[in-house]
Amino acid sequence: MKLLIVEDEQGLRDNMMQFLCKEQYIVETASDFHSAMEKVSLYDYDCILLDVGLPDGSGLSLLEVLKSKQKRDNVIIISAKDSLDDKLEGLELGADDYLTKPFHLAELNARIKAVLRRKALGGRNVIALNNMELDFDGRVLRVDGSDIHLNRKEFDILAFFIVNKNRLIYKSALAEHVWGDHIDNADNFDFIYSQIKNLRKKLKEHGANLEIQAIYGVGYKLTV
């Protein structure tokens, strides 16, 4: 899953990024309002961790922009303020949760998982599909009850396909979601072909009852 941390305190921002990267998230950061605005205008995120008190603007203003553009990025407000008015205003503008500083990183991770489950998985930790189960907490794929080893990228790709099953997934959207915005520096999408080829091989070898179709020149579609 792809996250954006919008936080001006460098120490906290770095600690959050290091912790969340270890938790297998794709993490990008912004240290001020304008750089955050640029990122949310160009990219989509599964969850934005948004500090309200930025040096050059308010995080609540960023929420207003997301709402006006009808973007569906999940947002957790992170703020030193603990007033009811701030919480209510943030939630009314579309935030999904509110976390007050200081906080434990483990709690932040739990809040992120809860938000993602509510929005993408209907509150579930596991998605069952035909003879498969995908465990998002354990990052495990099971086919007919047996665990199948997937590397980090293979799991992220399969999760993205399953959440968007029977929809056309453009190569650029898949690359951005799994590899982050540094994908702009890539010359081609050969690395995607390689990961999907390996994923298809593992699914076929273990009898997974689904198919990842290649849509020539455009992208892919998972059909069930």
Buried (B, 14 or more C-beta within 10 A) or exposed (E): BBBBBBBBBEEBBEEBBEBBEEBEBBBBBBBBBEBBBEBBEEBEBBBBBBBBBBEEBBBBEBBEBBBEEEBEBBBBBBBEBEEEEBBEBBBEBBBBBBBBBEEEBEEBBEBBBBBBBBBBBEEEEEBEBEBBBBBBEEBBBBBEEEEBEBEEBBBBBBBBBBBBBEEEBEBBBBBBBBBBBEBEEEEEBEBBEEBBEBBBEBBEEBEBEBEBEEEEEEBBBBEE
